[in-house]
Amino acid sequence: MKEYFKRSGLIFIIAGVVTLAISEFGKVESNKMLIISGGLIVFGLIVYVILNNILD
């Protein structure tokens, strides 16, 4: 269970990449999708680093 919890930041990173791909291939004209995907990627990276430092 601890290993899954340590990798929970990757879920946010993958969700951000998928959101970015949808906005790119869907030809979305709004910057909202870019902001959301960027936020998810940065948040996931921060969560991943912090949880790995805390749980090790």
Secondary structure, 3 states (H helix, E strand, C coil): CHHHHHCHHHHHHHHHHHHHHHHHHCCCCCCHHHHHHHHHHHHHHHHHHHHHHHHC
